[in-house]
């Protein structure tokens, strides 16, 4: 718990000026404070979010976000859960390179990955899954209301910025050239959400998975459970040397993290199916699926108590009428 506490304190300290700027004035800080980024491969940087729910203490810095530097320009991959986080990320880019930012790529619609977009909306192209804009339009007002509730005045200036360039929803792919650095973007069928997008950096063999992969943080189901498991089978075949999860740090082979997530989702699938077959109500399923499992597969997931029952509810709704 100590490393997580130190990371939380570091983010709170480094973003303090951004909080003040967001709450005390409508003018953005001229120089948002930097936060910690780690170079995981040549020219590829990640800021690891804390495994927490959004709060005034973390400002929505709860997901893994980062950037890749090419000879011509920079691509940012996800922007965090508030404009303050986006400003801090933008400042971190400027500290490390004079190359301009040309793309902001959103891996999916969830607010902790897109709410920093407004910090980058002056000269970049926003890129996402073909279904991302519709998901933003449908969920945006609810997400913004929740952010104002959770962050108060620090939410000021955060808004929805939709993609200008999209990747086809039917297995589409798109290449972006950053200058002697090609990124391969791929849109996936409904899995974690209906608008999941991955980014593969050819130069370093680094695969940015967004929330198609969770490490430590319990997976959260917002799309289709069977579809997610099917997509994971395809992810396993990709030639990546390393991967960046949407949440949590991978300190080992990324396939190990993928296998752990697969075990959780398969058990969720099988036990929920069994509960339905046994005639259990949705509440009975919520109370029983996952009960009594060893801690290594269940309670060791961070935020298990917050999200597991929601996952069972979503799985039950999906599986209740399957053939």
Buried (B, 14 or more C-beta within 10 A) or exposed (E): EEEEEEBBEEBBEBBEBBBBBBBEEEEBBEEBBBBEBEEBBEBBBBBBBBBBEBBBBBBBBBBBBBBBBBEEBBBBBBBBBBBBBBBBBBBBBBEBBEBEBBBBBBBBBBBBBBBBBBBBEEEBBBBBBBBBBBBBEEBBEEBBEBBBEBBEEBBBBBEBBBBEEBBEBEEBEBEBEBEEBBBBBBBBBBBBBBBBBBBBBEBBBBBBBBBBBBBBBBBBBBBBBBBBBBBBEEBEEBEBEBBBBBBBBBEEEBBEBBEBBBEBBEBBBEBBBEBBEEEBEBEEBBBBBBEEEEEEEBBEBBBBEEBBBBBBBBBBEBBEEEE
